[in-house]
Amino acid sequence: MIYRLILAGLLWTFLAKRMLCSA
């Protein structure tokens, strides 16, 4: 369960960085 939370967090931070970079 905790593993999934960590993976989700990394995925969201990655997506956020990509959006900020492309914006």
mmCIF file of the N, C-alpha and C atoms, coordinates in Angstrom:
data_MODEL
# 
_entry.id   MODEL 
# 
loop_
_atom_site.group_PDB 
_atom_site.id 
_atom_site.type_symbol 
_atom_site.label_atom_id 
_atom_site.label_alt_id 
_atom_site.label_comp_id 
_atom_site.label_asym_id 
_atom_site.label_entity_id 
_atom_site.label_seq_id 
_atom_site.pdbx_PDB_ins_code 
_atom_site.Cartn_x 
_atom_site.Cartn_y 
_atom_site.Cartn_z 
_atom_site.occupancy 
_atom_site.B_iso_or_equiv 
_atom_site.pdbx_formal_charge 
_atom_site.auth_seq_id 
_atom_site.auth_comp_id 
_atom_site.auth_asym_id 
_atom_site.auth_atom_id 
_atom_site.pdbx_PDB_model_num 
ATOM 1  N N  . MET A 1 1  ? 0.838 -1.204 0.000   1.00 0.00 ? 1  MET A N  1 
ATOM 2  C CA . MET A 1 1  ? 0.000 0.000  0.000   1.00 0.00 ? 1  MET A CA 1 
ATOM 3  C C  . MET A 1 1  ? 0.876 1.258  0.000   1.00 0.00 ? 1  MET A C  1 
ATOM 4  N N  . ILE A 1 2  ? 1.837 1.297  0.923   1.00 0.00 ? 2  ILE A N  1 
ATOM 5  C CA . ILE A 1 2  ? 2.736 2.465  0.994   1.00 0.00 ? 2  ILE A CA 1 
ATOM 6  C C  . ILE A 1 2  ? 3.530 2.589  -0.309  1.00 0.00 ? 2  ILE A C  1 
ATOM 7  N N  . TYR A 1 3  ? 3.897 1.422  -0.863  1.00 0.00 ? 3  TYR A N  1 
ATOM 8  C CA . TYR A 1 3  ? 4.662 1.411  -2.110  1.00 0.00 ? 3  TYR A CA 1 
ATOM 9  C C  . TYR A 1 3  ? 3.900 2.124  -3.219  1.00 0.00 ? 3  TYR A C  1 
ATOM 10 N N  . ARG A 1 4  ? 2.593 1.822  -3.283  1.00 0.00 ? 4  ARG A N  1 
ATOM 11 C CA . ARG A 1 4  ? 1.761 2.431  -4.322  1.00 0.00 ? 4  ARG A CA 1 
ATOM 12 C C  . ARG A 1 4  ? 1.672 3.942  -4.121  1.00 0.00 ? 4  ARG A C  1 
ATOM 13 N N  . LEU A 1 5  ? 1.599 4.378  -2.869  1.00 0.00 ? 5  LEU A N  1 
ATOM 14 C CA . LEU A 1 5  ? 1.518 5.818  -2.593  1.00 0.00 ? 5  LEU A CA 1 
ATOM 15 C C  . LEU A 1 5  ? 2.785 6.518  -3.068  1.00 0.00 ? 5  LEU A C  1 
ATOM 16 N N  . ILE A 1 6  ? 3.934 5.891  -2.807  1.00 0.00 ? 6  ILE A N  1 
ATOM 17 C CA . ILE A 1 6  ? 5.218 6.472  -3.216  1.00 0.00 ? 6  ILE A CA 1 
ATOM 18 C C  . ILE A 1 6  ? 5.293 6.549  -4.738  1.00 0.00 ? 6  ILE A C  1 
ATOM 19 N N  . LEU A 1 7  ? 4.893 5.460  -5.404  1.00 0.00 ? 7  LEU A N  1 
ATOM 20 C CA . LEU A 1 7  ? 4.928 5.439  -6.866  1.00 0.00 ? 7  LEU A CA 1 
ATOM 21 C C  . LEU A 1 7  ? 3.995 6.502  -7.433  1.00 0.00 ? 7  LEU A C  1 
ATOM 22 N N  . ALA A 1 8  ? 2.815 6.629  -6.840  1.00 0.00 ? 8  ALA A N  1 
ATOM 23 C CA . ALA A 1 8  ? 1.846 7.627  -7.307  1.00 0.00 ? 8  ALA A CA 1 
ATOM 24 C C  . ALA A 1 8  ? 2.429 9.030  -7.131  1.00 0.00 ? 8  ALA A C  1 
ATOM 25 N N  . GLY A 1 9  ? 3.087 9.270  -6.002  1.00 0.00 ? 9  GLY A N  1 
ATOM 26 C CA . GLY A 1 9  ? 3.682 10.577 -5.735  1.00 0.00 ? 9  GLY A CA 1 
ATOM 27 C C  . GLY A 1 9  ? 4.747 10.919 -6.766  1.00 0.00 ? 9  GLY A C  1 
ATOM 28 N N  . LEU A 1 10 ? 5.599 9.939  -7.070  1.00 0.00 ? 10 LEU A N  1 
ATOM 29 C CA . LEU A 1 10 ? 6.659 10.167 -8.049  1.00 0.00 ? 10 LEU A CA 1 
ATOM 30 C C  . LEU A 1 10 ? 6.058 10.449 -9.420  1.00 0.00 ? 10 LEU A C  1 
ATOM 31 N N  . LEU A 1 11 ? 5.011 9.696  -9.768  1.00 0.00 ? 11 LEU A N  1 
ATOM 32 C CA . LEU A 1 11 ? 4.366 9.877  -11.069 1.00 0.00 ? 11 LEU A CA 1 
ATOM 33 C C  . LEU A 1 11 ? 3.764 11.270 -11.181 1.00 0.00 ? 11 LEU A C  1 
ATOM 34 N N  . TRP A 1 12 ? 3.068 11.712 -10.129 1.00 0.00 ? 12 TRP A N  1 
ATOM 35 C CA . TRP A 1 12 ? 2.438 13.028 -10.157 1.00 0.00 ? 12 TRP A CA 1 
ATOM 36 C C  . TRP A 1 12 ? 3.476 14.142 -10.216 1.00 0.00 ? 12 TRP A C  1 
ATOM 37 N N  . THR A 1 13 ? 4.569 14.001 -9.465  1.00 0.00 ? 13 THR A N  1 
ATOM 38 C CA . THR A 1 13 ? 5.608 15.037 -9.484  1.00 0.00 ? 13 THR A CA 1 
ATOM 39 C C  . THR A 1 13 ? 6.248 15.096 -10.873 1.00 0.00 ? 13 THR A C  1 
ATOM 40 N N  . PHE A 1 14 ? 6.420 13.920 -11.492 1.00 0.00 ? 14 PHE A N  1 
ATOM 41 C CA . PHE A 1 14 ? 7.006 13.852 -12.830 1.00 0.00 ? 14 PHE A CA 1 
ATOM 42 C C  . PHE A 1 14 ? 6.094 14.550 -13.834 1.00 0.00 ? 14 PHE A C  1 
ATOM 43 N N  . LEU A 1 15 ? 4.795 14.261 -13.734 1.00 0.00 ? 15 LEU A N  1 
ATOM 44 C CA . LEU A 1 15 ? 3.828 14.875 -14.648 1.00 0.00 ? 15 LEU A CA 1 
ATOM 45 C C  . LEU A 1 15 ? 3.786 16.386 -14.431 1.00 0.00 ? 15 LEU A C  1 
ATOM 46 N N  . ALA A 1 16 ? 3.818 16.807 -13.183 1.00 0.00 ? 16 ALA A N  1 
ATOM 47 C CA . ALA A 1 16 ? 3.760 18.242 -12.873 1.00 0.00 ? 16 ALA A CA 1 
ATOM 48 C C  . ALA A 1 16 ? 4.976 18.955 -13.459 1.00 0.00 ? 16 ALA A C  1 
ATOM 49 N N  . LYS A 1 17 ? 6.148 18.357 -13.299 1.00 0.00 ? 17 LYS A N  1 
ATOM 50 C CA . LYS A 1 17 ? 7.379 18.966 -13.832 1.00 0.00 ? 17 LYS A CA 1 
ATOM 51 C C  . LYS A 1 17 ? 7.287 19.072 -15.351 1.00 0.00 ? 17 LYS A C  1 
ATOM 52 N N  . ARG A 1 18 ? 6.759 18.022 -15.995 1.00 0.00 ? 18 ARG A N  1 
ATOM 53 C CA . ARG A 1 18 ? 6.653 18.022 -17.447 1.00 0.00 ? 18 ARG A CA 1 
ATOM 54 C C  . ARG A 1 18 ? 5.715 19.135 -17.901 1.00 0.00 ? 18 ARG A C  1 
ATOM 55 N N  . MET A 1 19 ? 4.588 19.276 -17.203 1.00 0.00 ? 19 MET A N  1 
ATOM 56 C CA . MET A 1 19 ? 3.611 20.308 -17.573 1.00 0.00 ? 19 MET A CA 1 
ATOM 57 C C  . MET A 1 19 ? 4.224 21.697 -17.406 1.00 0.00 ? 19 MET A C  1 
ATOM 58 N N  . LEU A 1 20 ? 4.958 21.900 -16.304 1.00 0.00 ? 20 LEU A N  1 
ATOM 59 C CA . LEU A 1 20 ? 5.572 23.206 -16.055 1.00 0.00 ? 20 LEU A CA 1 
ATOM 60 C C  . LEU A 1 20 ? 6.636 23.507 -17.107 1.00 0.00 ? 20 LEU A C  1 
ATOM 61 N N  . CYS A 1 21 ? 7.383 22.480 -17.494 1.00 0.00 ? 21 CYS A N  1 
ATOM 62 C CA . CYS A 1 21 ? 8.457 22.674 -18.473 1.00 0.00 ? 21 CYS A CA 1 
ATOM 63 C C  . CYS A 1 21 ? 7.876 22.991 -19.849 1.00 0.00 ? 21 CYS A C  1 
ATOM 64 N N  . SER A 1 22 ? 6.834 22.271 -20.238 1.00 0.00 ? 22 SER A N  1 
ATOM 65 C CA . SER A 1 22 ? 6.248 22.462 -21.567 1.00 0.00 ? 22 SER A CA 1 
ATOM 66 C C  . SER A 1 22 ? 5.422 23.744 -21.621 1.00 0.00 ? 22 SER A C  1 
ATOM 67 N N  . ALA A 1 23 ? 4.908 24.180 -20.467 1.00 0.00 ? 23 ALA A N  1 
ATOM 68 C CA . ALA A 1 23 ? 4.064 25.384 -20.449 1.00 0.00 ? 23 ALA A CA 1 
ATOM 69 C C  . ALA A 1 23 ? 4.903 26.633 -20.711 1.00 0.00 ? 23 ALA A C  1 
# 
